[in-house]
Amino acid sequence: MSIKPIMLARIYVLDGDMRLEKALNILRDRQKILGATVFRGIEGMGASREIHTSSLVDLSLELPLILEFYDEPDRVMQAIAVLQAELHFEHIVSWPAQAHFS
């Protein structure tokens, strides 16, 4: 088994954010990032401290979405710079990780 240093990044947005599809296209087509996944949260809150959740009485869903992607650290930092410059995401976090290949 080989271990390769990578970096993970997450972008936090709300359901319906039109920038999400653009971000995926940038990561795939221009930045050639190794992998990306979008997660839908069931509940969450951000800097505004407002809870975003789904309930039976709430017909408009503003659930949290997380776009997570990974690659070599330099490639992830480059992708973050492009996404911030072009799409102005406000909530991005990243951290080093290790990929385990067999």
CYANA upper distance limits for C-alpha pairs under 8 A (distance plus 0.5 A):
  1 MET  CA    100 HIS  CA      7.27
  1 MET  CA    101 PHE  CA      6.11
  1 MET  CA    102 SER  CA      4.94
  2 SER  CA    100 HIS  CA      6.42
  2 SER  CA    101 PHE  CA      5.70
  2 SER  CA    102 SER  CA      6.82
  3 ILE  CA     98 GLN  CA      6.79
  3 ILE  CA     99 ALA  CA      6.09
  3 ILE  CA    100 HIS  CA      5.21
  3 ILE  CA    101 PHE  CA      6.72
  4 LYS  CA     98 GLN  CA      6.07
  4 LYS  CA     99 ALA  CA      5.63
  4 LYS  CA    100 HIS  CA      7.10
  4 LYS  CA    101 PHE  CA      8.30
  5 PRO  CA     72 GLU  CA      7.31
  5 PRO  CA     73 PRO  CA      8.14
  5 PRO  CA     96 PRO  CA      7.75
  5 PRO  CA     97 ALA  CA      6.56
  5 PRO  CA     98 GLN  CA      5.11
  5 PRO  CA     99 ALA  CA      6.80
  6 ILE  CA     70 TYR  CA      7.18
  6 ILE  CA     71 ASP  CA      5.87
  6 ILE  CA     72 GLU  CA      5.05
  6 ILE  CA     73 PRO  CA      5.94
  6 ILE  CA     96 PRO  CA      6.49
  6 ILE  CA     97 ALA  CA      5.76
  6 ILE  CA     98 GLN  CA      5.94
  6 ILE  CA     99 ALA  CA      6.92
  7 MET  CA     70 TYR  CA      6.07
  7 MET  CA     71 ASP  CA      6.33
  7 MET  CA     72 GLU  CA      6.43
  7 MET  CA     73 PRO  CA      5.28
  7 MET  CA     76 VAL  CA      6.95
  7 MET  CA     94 SER  CA      7.32
  7 MET  CA     95 TRP  CA      6.17
  7 MET  CA     96 PRO  CA      4.88
  7 MET  CA     97 ALA  CA      5.94
  7 MET  CA     98 GLN  CA      8.22
  8 LEU  CA     68 GLU  CA      7.53
  8 LEU  CA     69 PHE  CA      6.30
  8 LEU  CA     70 TYR  CA      5.02
  8 LEU  CA     71 ASP  CA      7.58
  8 LEU  CA     76 VAL  CA      7.98
  8 LEU  CA     94 SER  CA      5.95
  8 LEU  CA     95 TRP  CA      6.05
  8 LEU  CA     96 PRO  CA      6.77
  8 LEU  CA     97 ALA  CA      7.08
  9 ALA  CA     68 GLU  CA      6.09
  9 ALA  CA     69 PHE  CA      5.94
  9 ALA  CA     70 TYR  CA      6.82
  9 ALA  CA     76 VAL  CA      7.73
  9 ALA  CA     92 ILE  CA      7.46
  9 ALA  CA     93 VAL  CA      6.10
  9 ALA  CA     94 SER  CA      4.58
  9 ALA  CA     95 TRP  CA      7.13
 10 ARG  CA     66 ILE  CA      6.76
 10 ARG  CA     67 LEU  CA      6.01
 10 ARG  CA     68 GLU  CA      4.87
 10 ARG  CA     69 PHE  CA      7.10
 10 ARG  CA     92 ILE  CA      6.05
 10 ARG  CA     93 VAL  CA      5.84
 10 ARG  CA     94 SER  CA      6.78
 11 ILE  CA     66 ILE  CA      6.07
 11 ILE  CA     67 LEU  CA      5.58
 11 ILE  CA     68 GLU  CA      6.98
 11 ILE  CA     89 PHE  CA      7.86
 11 ILE  CA     91 HIS  CA      6.27
 11 ILE  CA     92 ILE  CA      5.00
 11 ILE  CA     93 VAL  CA      7.20
 12 TYR  CA     64 PRO  CA      7.50
 12 TYR  CA     65 LEU  CA      6.42
 12 TYR  CA     66 ILE  CA      5.28
 12 TYR  CA     67 LEU  CA      7.15
 12 TYR  CA     91 HIS  CA      5.93
 12 TYR  CA     92 ILE  CA      6.98
 13 VAL  CA     17 ASP  CA      7.09
 13 VAL  CA     20 LEU  CA      8.49
 13 VAL  CA     64 PRO  CA      6.42
 13 VAL  CA     65 LEU  CA      5.77
 13 VAL  CA     66 ILE  CA      6.93
 13 VAL  CA     91 HIS  CA      7.98
 14 LEU  CA     62 GLU  CA      6.28
 14 LEU  CA     63 LEU  CA      6.17
 14 LEU  CA     64 PRO  CA      5.03
 14 LEU  CA     65 LEU  CA      5.91
 15 ASP  CA     40 ARG  CA      8.46
 15 ASP  CA     61 LEU  CA      7.57
 15 ASP  CA     62 GLU  CA      5.74
 15 ASP  CA     63 LEU  CA      5.76
 15 ASP  CA     64 PRO  CA      6.44
 15 ASP  CA     65 LEU  CA      6.41
 16 GLY  CA     62 GLU  CA      7.97
 18 MET  CA     22 LYS  CA      7.90
 19 ARG  CA     23 ALA  CA      6.54
 19 ARG  CA     87 LEU  CA      7.03
 20 LEU  CA     24 LEU  CA      6.83
 20 LEU  CA     67 LEU  CA      8.19
 21 GLU  CA     25 ASN  CA      6.75
 22 LYS  CA     26 ILE  CA      6.72
 23 ALA  CA     27 LEU  CA      6.65
 23 ALA  CA     83 LEU  CA      7.18
 23 ALA  CA     87 LEU  CA      8.11
 24 LEU  CA     28 ARG  CA      6.58
 24 LEU  CA     36 ALA  CA      8.20
 25 ASN  CA     29 ASP  CA      6.15
 25 ASN  CA     30 ARG  CA      8.04
 26 ILE  CA     30 ARG  CA      5.63
 26 ILE  CA     31 GLN  CA      6.64
 26 ILE  CA     83 LEU  CA      8.31
 27 LEU  CA     31 GLN  CA      5.38
 27 LEU  CA     32 LYS  CA      6.37
 27 LEU  CA     33 ILE  CA      5.95
 27 LEU  CA     36 ALA  CA      8.48
 27 LEU  CA     79 ALA  CA      7.40
 28 ARG  CA     32 LYS  CA      5.42
 28 ARG  CA     33 ILE  CA      6.39
 31 GLN  CA     75 ARG  CA      8.09
 31 GLN  CA     79 ALA  CA      6.71
 33 ILE  CA     69 PHE  CA      7.89
 33 ILE  CA     70 TYR  CA      7.30
 33 ILE  CA     71 ASP  CA      6.44
 33 ILE  CA     75 ARG  CA      7.82
 33 ILE  CA     76 VAL  CA      8.06
 34 LEU  CA     69 PHE  CA      8.24
 34 LEU  CA     70 TYR  CA      6.78
 34 LEU  CA     71 ASP  CA      5.91
 35 GLY  CA     69 PHE  CA      6.06
 35 GLY  CA     70 TYR  CA      6.22
 35 GLY  CA     71 ASP  CA      7.65
 36 ALA  CA     67 LEU  CA      7.47
 36 ALA  CA     68 GLU  CA      5.98
 36 ALA  CA     69 PHE  CA      4.58
 36 ALA  CA     70 TYR  CA      7.14
 37 THR  CA     67 LEU  CA      6.33
 37 THR  CA     68 GLU  CA      5.83
 37 THR  CA     69 PHE  CA      6.95
 38 VAL  CA     65 LEU  CA      7.25
 38 VAL  CA     66 ILE  CA      5.98
 38 VAL  CA     67 LEU  CA      4.95
 38 VAL  CA     68 GLU  CA      6.74
 39 PHE  CA     65 LEU  CA      6.10
 39 PHE  CA     66 ILE  CA      5.54
 39 PHE  CA     67 LEU  CA      7.01
 39 PHE  CA     68 GLU  CA      8.33
 40 ARG  CA     63 LEU  CA      7.40
 40 ARG  CA     64 PRO  CA      6.51
 40 ARG  CA     65 LEU  CA      5.08
 40 ARG  CA     66 ILE  CA      6.97
 41 GLY  CA     63 LEU  CA      6.65
 41 GLY  CA     64 PRO  CA      5.58
 41 GLY  CA     65 LEU  CA      6.39
 41 GLY  CA     66 ILE  CA      8.07
 42 ILE  CA     53 THR  CA      6.54
 42 ILE  CA     54 SER  CA      7.40
 42 ILE  CA     63 LEU  CA      6.89
 42 ILE  CA     64 PRO  CA      7.70
 43 GLU  CA     51 ILE  CA      7.52
 43 GLU  CA     52 HIS  CA      6.02
 43 GLU  CA     53 THR  CA      4.92
 43 GLU  CA     54 SER  CA      7.73
 43 GLU  CA     63 LEU  CA      6.92
 43 GLU  CA     64 PRO  CA      7.19
 44 GLY  CA     51 ILE  CA      6.19
 44 GLY  CA     52 HIS  CA      5.81
 44 GLY  CA     53 THR  CA      7.19
 44 GLY  CA     63 LEU  CA      7.95
 44 GLY  CA     64 PRO  CA      6.63
 45 MET  CA     49 ARG  CA      6.08
 45 MET  CA     50 GLU  CA      6.01
 45 MET  CA     51 ILE  CA      5.20
 45 MET  CA     52 HIS  CA      6.43
 45 MET  CA     64 PRO  CA      8.45
 46 GLY  CA     50 GLU  CA      7.23
 46 GLY  CA     51 ILE  CA      8.27
 52 HIS  CA     62 GLU  CA      6.49
 52 HIS  CA     63 LEU  CA      6.14
 52 HIS  CA     64 PRO  CA      7.35
 53 THR  CA     61 LEU  CA      7.85
 53 THR  CA     62 GLU  CA      7.32
 53 THR  CA     63 LEU  CA      6.17
 54 SER  CA     58 ASP  CA      6.90
 54 SER  CA     61 LEU  CA      6.52
 54 SER  CA     62 GLU  CA      8.02
 54 SER  CA     63 LEU  CA      7.35
 55 SER  CA     59 LEU  CA      8.35
 69 PHE  CA     76 VAL  CA      8.45
 70 TYR  CA     76 VAL  CA      7.06
 71 ASP  CA     75 ARG  CA      6.72
 71 ASP  CA     76 VAL  CA      6.33
 72 GLU  CA     76 VAL  CA      6.80
 73 PRO  CA     77 MET  CA      6.71
 73 PRO  CA     96 PRO  CA      7.89
 74 ASP  CA     78 GLN  CA      6.67
 75 ARG  CA     79 ALA  CA      6.65
 76 VAL  CA     80 ILE  CA      6.63
 77 MET  CA     81 ALA  CA      6.77
 78 GLN  CA     82 VAL  CA      6.86
 79 ALA  CA     83 LEU  CA      6.61
 80 ILE  CA     84 GLN  CA      6.53
 81 ALA  CA     85 ALA  CA      6.58
 82 VAL  CA     86 GLU  CA      6.52
 83 LEU  CA     87 LEU  CA      5.87
 83 LEU  CA     88 HIS  CA      7.24
 83 LEU  CA     89 PHE  CA      7.52
 84 GLN  CA     88 HIS  CA      4.94
 84 GLN  CA     89 PHE  CA      5.93
 84 GLN  CA     90 GLU  CA      8.35
